[in-house]
């Protein structure tokens, strides 16, 4: 009898320990050094690194002089860079720095060298005469790529390791390139224009113009300034030879950054809801209501399944299609609360992270007396993701197209001068921005986000027919057996957002 009892006790403890071991294993999957990080580096080593070097840098940027390669490189790589920084993967950050250095070789000197170097779009599929981007500096592409470059340089500068000469040279080159761009972009007229917009209200927008918007460009500039502050704060410690602008230029840069921050703060709005379990919940939005008349968002209030526009064969050119509007935008109710969409708002992830990580350096380098961001701002945006944008379904999570909670069609009949026919993005059509946009790193501010991220990981590895059907419709790039280049990049953007330090 006693022997049977002992066997039963051992069996029960074995089950208990086995269950705990499984839980520990699952928790360990998503920490630095865990299985998820191993999967990320496998994707990088076997595909993504070579794809970025060959396709994006060599073919598009250097050969075609298509600066939209800069835009795409940041999109693909920034989540991984943030994870590498969290996990102190210095050798991986150095690999990215080497790629960025190749991209620096595509910078062109302006006729007036005092205005610094720049990337000029001279080819590719996007820049053309119609959209007037050909042979110009496309600021969005440059500022987005410099957001990535400055993040890598700062991560190396603050890594705490003894830097070799190649790493030092990269950081120094990056700082110099940032100064050149800031001095060109941060002139007195630019600062004055921002100052005029500080007091603007949504009702001041009378038409589809974007002139009063706070866009992703100033948000990227803020991000870069924050990373540059970290670089400069550590220059003596690392023995960096960074040539600073003269005193007058330094004062103008401080004013530029201060005005950018003031502009940003003026466009963040807060509201509160009450949750039975958690009490009063603070929510944040950006440019709320300013974008209600913008062409991209004309159908934000239409959530129907019938397409508001369709692509039809072009009678004059059989190889092309033309767009035919089915539902007139005039008949769609306007959402007066429309601001940013979830795809563009992913820039908030890197901006708020950069401001938080470099807050002390910012005060020391750029701002003598300045009111920084509220300490709970990221939590408030994370709350918006959970309480406003999430569909509330833990099994099959989806997120609305707009931060306001609007889930109507996005960019119906969108035309940027390339001649491509675009019908538009349907409700929940931008939900893939949740796993790829870095939002899951906000789990430290709202644990529900982490749970939803891990649920998507489960779905991505599921063989259940219903799960696969759900992924096929909303998160096709996450499907386990999907091996296209697009799917590889989707997984590469998604997985780093799940990895935490502990």
NORLINHU-V543848 format. One record per residue. RES is the residue in one small letter. NEAR is the number of other ideal C-beta (glycine too) atoms within 8 Angstrom. D_CENTER is the distance of its C-alpha to the mean C-alpha in Angstrom with 1 decimal. Layout:
BEGIN
[[RES | NEAR | D_CENTER] [RES | NEAR | D_CENTER]]
END
This chain:
BEGIN
[[x | 4 | 64.2] [x | 5 | 62.6] [x | 6 | 61.2] [x | 7 | 59.6] [x | 8 | 58.1] [x | 8 | 56.6] [x | 8 | 55.1] [x | 8 | 53.5] [x | 8 | 52.1] [x | 8 | 50.7] [x | 8 | 49.2] [x | 8 | 47.6] [x | 8 | 46.1] [x | 8 | 44.9] [x | 8 | 43.1] [x | 8 | 41.6] [x | 8 | 40.6] [x | 8 | 39.2] [x | 8 | 37.1] [x | 8 | 35.8] [x | 8 | 35.2] [x | 8 | 33.1] [x | 8 | 31.0] [x | 8 | 30.7] [x | 8 | 29.7] [x | 7 | 27.0] [x | 8 | 25.6] [x | 9 | 25.9] [x | 9 | 23.9] [x | 10 | 20.6] [x | 12 | 21.5] [x | 11 | 21.3] [x | 5 | 23.9] [x | 11 | 24.0] [x | 7 | 24.0] [x | 12 | 20.3] [x | 14 | 19.7] [x | 8 | 22.6] [x | 9 | 21.2] [x | 14 | 18.0] [x | 9 | 20.2] [x | 8 | 22.5] [x | 13 | 19.9] [x | 12 | 19.0] [x | 7 | 22.6] [x | 6 | 23.9] [x | 10 | 21.5] [x | 12 | 18.0] [x | 10 | 19.1] [x | 7 | 21.9] [x | 12 | 19.9] [x | 13 | 17.5] [x | 11 | 20.6] [x | 9 | 22.9] [x | 9 | 21.0] [x | 14 | 18.2] [x | 15 | 19.9] [x | 11 | 23.5] [x | 10 | 23.9] [x | 13 | 21.4] [x | 16 | 20.8] [x | 10 | 24.3] [x | 7 | 26.5] [x | 9 | 25.2] [x | 12 | 23.6] [x | 13 | 20.7] [x | 15 | 17.9] [x | 14 | 15.4] [x | 12 | 15.5] [x | 14 | 13.6] [x | 12 | 10.7] [x | 9 | 10.9] [x | 15 | 11.5] [x | 12 | 8.3] [x | 9 | 6.6] [x | 12 | 9.4] [x | 11 | 10.0] [x | 13 | 7.5] [x | 13 | 8.0] [x | 14 | 11.6] [x | 14 | 11.9] [x | 14 | 11.1] [x | 14 | 13.6] [x | 12 | 16.0] [x | 11 | 16.1] [x | 10 | 16.8] [x | 11 | 19.4] [x | 7 | 20.9] [x | 9 | 20.8] [x | 9 | 21.9] [x | 6 | 23.2] [x | 11 | 19.9] [x | 15 | 18.2] [x | 11 | 21.2] [x | 9 | 20.7] [x | 13 | 17.3] [x | 13 | 18.9] [x | 9 | 21.7] [x | 13 | 19.5] [x | 13 | 17.8] [x | 10 | 21.4] [x | 11 | 22.5] [x | 12 | 19.9] [x | 9 | 21.5] [x | 7 | 24.8] [x | 9 | 23.7] [x | 9 | 23.6] [x | 8 | 26.5] [x | 5 | 28.9] [x | 9 | 29.6] [x | 3 | 33.2] [x | 5 | 33.2] [x | 7 | 31.9] [x | 4 | 31.6] [x | 8 | 28.4] [x | 12 | 26.8] [x | 8 | 25.1] [x | 11 | 22.4] [x | 14 | 21.0] [x | 10 | 22.9] [x | 18 | 22.2] [x | 8 | 25.6] [x | 7 | 25.0] [x | 12 | 22.9] [x | 5 | 22.6] [x | 11 | 20.6] [x | 15 | 22.3] [x | 9 | 25.8] [x | 5 | 28.5] [x | 5 | 27.8] [x | 10 | 24.3] [x | 6 | 25.6] [x | 10 | 22.9] [x | 9 | 25.2] [x | 6 | 26.5] [x | 9 | 24.1] [x | 8 | 21.3] [x | 12 | 18.2] [x | 8 | 16.4] [x | 9 | 13.0] [x | 13 | 13.1] [x | 14 | 14.6] [x | 14 | 12.5] [x | 14 | 9.2] [x | 14 | 11.3] [x | 13 | 13.0] [x | 16 | 10.0] [x | 14 | 10.0] [x | 11 | 13.8] [x | 15 | 14.4] [x | 16 | 12.6] [x | 15 | 14.9] [x | 15 | 17.9] [x | 13 | 17.7] [x | 12 | 17.4] [x | 15 | 20.5] [x | 14 | 22.2] [x | 8 | 21.9] [x | 10 | 22.7] [x | 3 | 26.3] [x | 5 | 27.7] [x | 3 | 30.1] [x | 12 | 28.2] [x | 6 | 29.9] [x | 6 | 30.5] [x | 7 | 27.9] [x | 11 | 25.2] [x | 13 | 26.7] [x | 8 | 26.9] [x | 15 | 23.2] [x | 16 | 22.3] [x | 11 | 25.0] [x | 10 | 24.0] [x | 14 | 20.4] [x | 15 | 21.8] [x | 10 | 24.2] [x | 14 | 21.7] [x | 12 | 19.6] [x | 12 | 22.8] [x | 11 | 23.9] [x | 13 | 20.8] [x | 13 | 20.9] [x | 13 | 24.7] [x | 10 | 24.3] [x | 11 | 21.5] [x | 11 | 22.9] [x | 8 | 26.4] [x | 6 | 28.6] [x | 6 | 28.2] [x | 10 | 24.4] [x | 13 | 25.0] [x | 8 | 27.7] [x | 8 | 25.8] [x | 13 | 23.1] [x | 8 | 26.0] [x | 8 | 27.6] [x | 11 | 24.5] [x | 9 | 24.5] [x | 6 | 27.2] [x | 9 | 26.1] [x | 5 | 26.2] [x | 9 | 24.9] [x | 5 | 28.4] [x | 7 | 28.5] [x | 11 | 26.4] [x | 4 | 29.3] [x | 5 | 27.9] [x | 6 | 24.9] [x | 6 | 24.2] [x | 7 | 20.8] [x | 4 | 22.6] [x | 9 | 22.2] [x | 9 | 18.5] [x | 12 | 15.9] [x | 7 | 13.2] [x | 9 | 9.8] [x | 9 | 12.2] [x | 12 | 13.9] [x | 13 | 10.8] [x | 14 | 9.8] [x | 14 | 13.5] [x | 15 | 13.7] [x | 16 | 11.2] [x | 14 | 13.4] [x | 13 | 16.5] [x | 15 | 15.8] [x | 15 | 15.4] [x | 13 | 18.4] [x | 14 | 20.4] [x | 14 | 20.0] [x | 17 | 21.2] [x | 12 | 24.1] [x | 11 | 25.1] [x | 12 | 25.7] [x | 11 | 27.4] [x | 6 | 30.9] [x | 5 | 30.4] [x | 10 | 29.1] [x | 7 | 31.6] [x | 13 | 29.1] [x | 6 | 30.7] [x | 11 | 28.3] [x | 4 | 30.2] [x | 7 | 29.2] [x | 7 | 29.7] [x | 6 | 32.9] [x | 5 | 33.4] [x | 6 | 33.1] [x | 9 | 29.8] [x | 10 | 28.5] [x | 8 | 29.6] [x | 13 | 27.9] [x | 14 | 24.5] [x | 10 | 25.0] [x | 9 | 25.8] [x | 14 | 22.8] [x | 12 | 20.4] [x | 11 | 22.5] [x | 11 | 22.4] [x | 13 | 18.7] [x | 11 | 18.6] [x | 10 | 21.4] [x | 13 | 19.8] [x | 12 | 16.7] [x | 9 | 19.1] [x | 10 | 21.2] [x | 10 | 18.7] [x | 10 | 17.8] [x | 8 | 20.3] [x | 9 | 21.6] [x | 6 | 23.9] [x | 8 | 25.6] [x | 8 | 26.8] [x | 7 | 29.3] [x | 9 | 28.9] [x | 4 | 32.2] [x | 4 | 30.9] [x | 5 | 28.7] [x | 6 | 30.3] [x | 7 | 28.5] [x | 11 | 24.7] [x | 10 | 22.6] [x | 13 | 19.8] [x | 12 | 17.3] [x | 15 | 16.1] [x | 13 | 15.0] [x | 11 | 17.2] [x | 12 | 19.1] [x | 11 | 21.8] [x | 13 | 21.0] [x | 12 | 19.5] [x | 14 | 22.4] [x | 10 | 24.2] [x | 11 | 21.5] [x | 5 | 22.2] [x | 9 | 19.0] [x | 14 | 19.8] [x | 10 | 23.6] [x | 14 | 23.7] [x | 16 | 21.6] [x | 10 | 24.9] [x | 11 | 26.1] [x | 7 | 25.4] [x | 6 | 28.2] [x | 3 | 28.2] [x | 6 | 30.2] [x | 8 | 28.1] [x | 16 | 28.3] [x | 13 | 28.3] [x | 8 | 29.4] [x | 10 | 29.7] [x | 8 | 33.3] [x | 6 | 35.3] [x | 9 | 35.9] [x | 3 | 39.6] [x | 3 | 39.6] [x | 5 | 37.4] [x | 5 | 37.5] [x | 3 | 34.7] [x | 8 | 32.2] [x | 8 | 31.4] [x | 9 | 31.3] [x | 13 | 29.7] [x | 8 | 32.1] [x | 10 | 31.2] [x | 8 | 32.7] [x | 12 | 31.8] [x | 6 | 32.0] [x | 10 | 29.2] [x | 4 | 32.1] [x | 5 | 33.1] [x | 13 | 29.7] [x | 5 | 29.7] [x | 9 | 27.2] [x | 13 | 24.7] [x | 7 | 25.3] [x | 11 | 22.3] [x | 15 | 19.6] [x | 13 | 16.6] [x | 11 | 12.9] [x | 12 | 12.0] [x | 17 | 9.8] [x | 8 | 7.8] [x | 8 | 7.2] [x | 12 | 7.0] [x | 13 | 3.7] [x | 12 | 3.9] [x | 10 | 6.8] [x | 12 | 6.1] [x | 14 | 6.3] [x | 13 | 8.7] [x | 12 | 10.9] [x | 10 | 11.1] [x | 13 | 12.2] [x | 14 | 14.6] [x | 8 | 16.0] [x | 8 | 16.6] [x | 14 | 18.2] [x | 9 | 20.0] [x | 7 | 23.4] [x | 13 | 22.7] [x | 14 | 21.5] [x | 11 | 24.7] [x | 7 | 26.8] [x | 10 | 25.5] [x | 10 | 24.5] [x | 10 | 25.7] [x | 4 | 29.2] [x | 3 | 29.3] [x | 8 | 26.1] [x | 3 | 24.9] [x | 7 | 21.6] [x | 8 | 19.1] [x | 5 | 20.9] [x | 4 | 20.7] [x | 7 | 19.8] [x | 11 | 17.0] [x | 10 | 14.2] [x | 10 | 16.9] [x | 13 | 17.6] [x | 12 | 14.1] [x | 12 | 14.4] [x | 15 | 17.8] [x | 13 | 16.7] [x | 15 | 14.7] [x | 11 | 18.0] [x | 10 | 20.7] [x | 12 | 19.6] [x | 11 | 17.1] [x | 12 | 18.4] [x | 9 | 21.5] [x | 4 | 23.4] [x | 7 | 24.2] [x | 7 | 23.8] [x | 5 | 25.1] [x | 7 | 23.0] [x | 12 | 19.9] [x | 10 | 18.2] [x | 13 | 15.9] [x | 14 | 16.7] [x | 16 | 15.1] [x | 18 | 15.0] [x | 14 | 14.5] [x | 12 | 18.2] [x | 9 | 19.1] [x | 12 | 20.2] [x | 9 | 20.0] [x | 14 | 21.6] [x | 15 | 21.0] [x | 15 | 18.2] [x | 9 | 18.9] [x | 13 | 22.5] [x | 11 | 24.3] [x | 8 | 21.4] [x | 8 | 22.8] [x | 6 | 21.3] [x | 8 | 24.6] [x | 9 | 24.3] [x | 4 | 26.9] [x | 5 | 24.9] [x | 8 | 25.7] [x | 10 | 22.9] [x | 11 | 24.3] [x | 14 | 21.1] [x | 8 | 18.9] [x | 8 | 21.0] [x | 9 | 20.6] [x | 12 | 18.1] [x | 9 | 17.0] [x | 12 | 13.3] [x | 13 | 13.7] [x | 10 | 12.3] [x | 13 | 8.8] [x | 15 | 10.1] [x | 15 | 10.8] [x | 12 | 8.2] [x | 12 | 5.0] [x | 12 | 6.3] [x | 13 | 8.4] [x | 14 | 11.5] [x | 11 | 11.5] [x | 13 | 12.6] [x | 12 | 15.8] [x | 6 | 17.5] [x | 9 | 17.5] [x | 11 | 18.6] [x | 6 | 20.1] [x | 8 | 20.0] [x | 15 | 16.3] [x | 10 | 17.4] [x | 10 | 20.3] [x | 13 | 18.4] [x | 14 | 16.2] [x | 10 | 19.4] [x | 11 | 21.1] [x | 14 | 18.7] [x | 10 | 19.6] [x | 8 | 23.2] [x | 13 | 22.9] [x | 13 | 21.4] [x | 6 | 24.6] [x | 10 | 27.0] [x | 5 | 30.0] [x | 6 | 30.9] [x | 5 | 31.4] [x | 6 | 29.9] [x | 10 | 26.7] [x | 11 | 26.4] [x | 8 | 27.1] [x | 11 | 24.4] [x | 14 | 21.8] [x | 7 | 23.3] [x | 6 | 22.6] [x | 9 | 19.2] [x | 13 | 17.5] [x | 10 | 19.6] [x | 13 | 17.5] [x | 14 | 18.1] [x | 12 | 21.8] [x | 7 | 23.8] [x | 4 | 25.9] [x | 9 | 23.4] [x | 5 | 23.5] [x | 7 | 22.1] [x | 7 | 19.7] [x | 7 | 17.1] [x | 13 | 17.8] [x | 13 | 17.7] [x | 12 | 14.2] [x | 13 | 13.1] [x | 12 | 15.0] [x | 14 | 13.7] [x | 15 | 10.0] [x | 15 | 11.6] [x | 13 | 14.4] [x | 12 | 12.9] [x | 14 | 11.4] [x | 12 | 15.0] [x | 15 | 16.6] [x | 10 | 17.9] [x | 6 | 20.3] [x | 4 | 23.2]]
END
